[in-house]
Amino acid sequence: MKKVLILLFLIIIIIAIIIIKFPKELNNQPKEEIDLEITEIKQETGMTAQNELYEITVEHDGTKILNIKPEIQYKIAFAGIIKNTIPEINKIDKIFENQYPKDNGIWIDTKSRDKFLELLKDNTNNEYEITEQGYLKIKQEKSPSEEDEELQQMIEGENKYVITISGIYYEADRVNGQIFDNFFEDMDPYQPSKIIEWNNNKIICLTTNKEKKLTNEEILQELG
């Protein structure tokens, strides 16, 4: 019985190593091979987006599936914030290169700055301001609350946070690659935010709370 358990344990370890290593091996494949494999999966699944939008991921059972690259989804979401409408896929790189905040910390979308400061004023102890470049700063410290401490960590940390107050965000459809507007607030007025992540970057779309289903404190908790 002991030998059987040891054997099973070794098998589990081997399977885990294969699952962990296999996606990395995909990244080391020549671009031509990856492109060919994406084309084959598209033919099998009926997906039609441009190959360069996809990455191959591996399920636990070894099945290979296609997903839109996180980098592309992130850039689409940011371009949508800047354009305030569905962005064109061939322009997202330029928008990102020219307008994405260069410094770490919390950057607030232009049209959301006054609303965001008002949100903080009613639910934090510190006094805040937003610089001309759009970054949140502590103007005056006054017995910091837990929310204030979390905001300070975000402001002084090594990550980038883009914050907008909007019940909508933009993303590419996984099947056909078409960019569409996702009205997450209309679909669920109790959803406080939609967060899009890529590496150490986060876009946080806070609900406008137009139906007043959430408290401001519940919305602010999404920043932590």
C-alpha positions as MATLAB code, in Angstrom:
seq = 'MKKVLILLFLIIIIIAIIIIKFPKELNNQPKEEIDLEITEIKQETGMTAQNELYEITVEHDGTKILNIKPEIQYKIAFAGIIKNTIPEINKIDKIFENQYPKDNGIWIDTKSRDKFLELLKDNTNNEYEITEQGYLKIKQEKSPSEEDEELQQMIEGENKYVITISGIYYEADRVNGQIFDNFFEDMDPYQPSKIIEWNNNKIICLTTNKEKKLTNEEILQELG';
ca = [
       0.000    0.000    0.000;
       2.852    2.348    0.883;
       4.524    1.730   -2.485;
       1.255    2.476   -4.299;
       0.870    5.784   -2.467;
       4.454    6.755   -3.269;
       3.902    5.882   -6.926;
       0.710    7.935   -7.066;
       2.506   10.845   -5.429;
       5.293   10.710   -8.022;
       2.763   10.587  -10.865;
       0.995   13.679   -9.515;
       4.307   15.550   -9.294;
       5.231   14.616  -12.865;
       1.837   15.740  -14.177;
       2.138   19.040  -12.291;
       5.588   19.664  -13.771;
       4.300   18.970  -17.285;
       1.349   21.355  -16.825;
       3.626   24.104  -15.502;
       6.316   23.671  -18.155;
       4.161   23.135  -21.208;
       2.858   26.713  -21.583;
       6.441   27.970  -21.260;
       7.496   25.665  -24.071;
       4.770   27.182  -26.258;
       6.338   30.600  -25.729;
       9.687   29.240  -26.924;
       8.234   27.958  -30.186;
       9.179   29.832  -33.370;
       6.556   32.402  -34.355;
       5.753   30.482  -37.536;
       4.934   27.330  -35.551;
       2.735   29.217  -33.102;
       0.936   30.939  -35.980;
       0.305   27.602  -37.673;
      -1.001   26.087  -34.435;
      -3.327   29.045  -33.874;
      -4.668   28.627  -37.411;
      -5.338   24.933  -36.772;
      -7.173   25.624  -33.500;
      -9.225   28.318  -35.219;
     -10.281   25.871  -37.901;
     -11.267   23.314  -35.273;
     -13.222   25.763  -33.115;
     -14.651   28.215  -35.654;
     -12.870   31.225  -34.164;
     -12.118   33.963  -36.678;
     -10.098   36.771  -35.080;
      -6.711   37.730  -36.490;
      -3.966   35.349  -35.371;
      -1.909   38.091  -33.749;
      -4.721   38.784  -31.278;
      -4.560   35.277  -29.843;
      -2.410   33.406  -27.398;
      -2.529   29.656  -26.782;
      -3.292   28.522  -23.257;
      -3.441   24.958  -21.981;
      -6.252   23.591  -19.833;
      -5.586   21.158  -16.974;
      -6.556   18.259  -19.215;
      -4.004   19.329  -21.842;
      -6.546   20.888  -24.229;
      -5.192   23.913  -26.057;
      -7.516   26.900  -26.330;
      -7.264   30.405  -27.744;
      -7.739   33.571  -25.732;
      -7.261   37.218  -26.617;
      -3.853   38.312  -25.300;
      -4.153   40.154  -21.936;
      -1.918   42.923  -23.299;
      -4.344   43.547  -26.151;
      -7.422   43.505  -23.904;
      -5.671   45.968  -21.616;
      -4.765   48.342  -24.428;
      -8.290   48.157  -25.828;
      -9.760   49.039  -22.422;
      -7.373   51.996  -22.062;
      -7.999   53.250  -25.595;
     -11.735   53.059  -24.893;
     -11.299   55.274  -21.843;
      -9.369   57.847  -23.870;
     -11.687   57.781  -26.906;
     -14.842   57.381  -24.810;
     -16.133   55.045  -27.506;
     -15.209   51.789  -29.239;
     -11.574   52.197  -30.372;
     -10.225   50.945  -33.678;
      -7.971   47.937  -33.196;
      -5.255   49.347  -35.469;
      -4.998   52.508  -33.337;
      -4.764   51.086  -29.832;
      -0.956   50.782  -29.853;
      -0.516   54.425  -30.819;
      -3.002   55.626  -28.209;
      -1.284   53.511  -25.582;
       2.184   54.705  -26.545;
       1.221   58.383  -26.579;
      -1.218   58.663  -23.683;
      -0.682   55.862  -21.198;
       0.676   57.298  -17.914;
       4.430   56.964  -17.669;
       4.820   57.088  -13.876;
       3.700   54.593  -11.261;
       0.861   55.375   -8.904;
      -2.813   56.227   -9.395;
      -3.791   58.008  -12.600;
      -7.381   59.254  -12.946;
      -9.242   59.518  -16.238;
      -9.879   63.177  -17.155;
     -13.670   62.961  -17.092;
     -13.679   61.146  -13.745;
     -11.408   63.390  -11.674;
     -13.986   65.604   -9.986;
     -16.247   62.637   -9.205;
     -13.355   60.633   -7.800;
     -12.221   63.438   -5.500;
     -15.788   63.801   -4.265;
     -15.907   60.065   -3.599;
     -12.712   60.283   -1.545;
     -13.831   63.405    0.311;
     -16.879   61.659    1.738;
     -15.160   58.382    2.638;
     -11.557   59.063    3.689;
      -9.828   61.202    6.304;
      -6.920   62.531    4.251;
      -7.319   65.422    1.847;
      -6.432   64.570   -1.762;
      -5.679   66.389   -4.988;
      -5.074   65.402   -8.594;
      -2.080   66.859  -10.383;
      -2.205   68.438  -13.835;
      -0.785   65.165  -15.169;
      -3.710   63.279  -13.628;
      -2.016   61.595  -10.656;
      -3.633   61.287   -7.241;
      -1.619   62.863   -4.415;
      -2.148   63.313   -0.693;
      -2.623   67.033   -0.081;
      -2.947   66.828    3.693;
      -2.744   63.867    6.046;
      -5.358   63.709    8.816;
      -5.467   60.579   10.990;
      -5.335   58.157    8.023;
      -8.049   55.533    7.866;
      -7.582   52.033    6.469;
      -8.716   53.313    3.071;
      -6.172   56.149    3.267;
      -3.365   53.717    4.041;
      -4.301   51.525    1.068;
      -4.390   54.548   -1.228;
      -0.978   55.670    0.027;
       0.489   52.256   -0.749;
      -0.926   52.462   -4.267;
       0.351   56.014   -4.761;
       3.866   55.210   -3.550;
       4.086   51.664   -4.924;
       5.685   50.289   -8.069;
       2.467   49.514   -9.958;
       0.283   51.593  -12.232;
      -3.434   52.070  -11.662;
      -5.750   53.716  -14.163;
      -9.085   54.659  -12.622;
     -12.235   55.696  -14.414;
     -15.802   56.051  -13.175;
     -17.875   54.408  -15.852;
     -20.382   51.597  -16.089;
     -18.893   50.486  -19.381;
     -15.591   49.135  -20.643;
     -14.360   47.868  -24.004;
     -12.965   44.477  -24.915;
     -12.351   42.201  -27.896;
     -14.695   39.283  -28.458;
     -12.823   36.000  -28.021;
     -14.481   34.375  -31.033;
     -14.298   37.025  -33.763;
     -11.983   39.686  -32.303;
     -14.546   42.459  -32.738;
     -14.356   45.180  -30.084;
     -17.600   45.748  -28.236;
     -18.874   47.815  -25.335;
     -19.532   45.847  -22.174;
     -22.197   47.563  -20.073;
     -21.292   45.745  -16.857;
     -23.238   48.149  -14.631;
     -26.466   47.754  -16.599;
     -26.108   43.969  -16.480;
     -25.445   43.955  -12.739;
     -26.007   47.175  -10.751;
     -24.514   45.442   -7.704;
     -21.141   44.989   -9.424;
     -18.879   47.728   -8.012;
     -16.183   47.565  -10.671;
     -14.570   45.856  -13.599;
     -10.816   45.325  -13.302;
      -8.566   44.647  -16.294;
      -5.032   43.505  -15.464;
      -1.806   43.109  -17.394;
       1.534   42.524  -15.669;
       1.746   45.110  -12.868;
      -0.866   47.347  -14.464;
      -4.529   47.659  -13.518;
      -7.435   49.484  -15.081;
     -10.201   49.905  -12.522;
     -13.588   50.854  -13.947;
     -15.703   51.955  -10.985;
     -19.468   51.830  -11.289;
     -21.333   55.121  -11.581;
     -23.821   53.606   -9.111;
     -26.698   55.284  -10.941;
     -29.256   52.978   -9.329;
     -27.774   53.590   -5.859;
     -27.456   49.876   -5.110;
     -24.033   50.268   -3.476;
     -22.520   52.478   -0.826;
     -19.519   54.656   -1.637;
     -17.531   52.614    0.865;
     -18.301   49.417   -1.050;
     -17.133   51.042   -4.280;
     -13.911   52.336   -2.725;
     -13.073   48.865   -1.444;
     -12.457   47.899   -5.063;
      -9.269   49.958   -5.024;
      -7.555   47.777   -2.440;
];
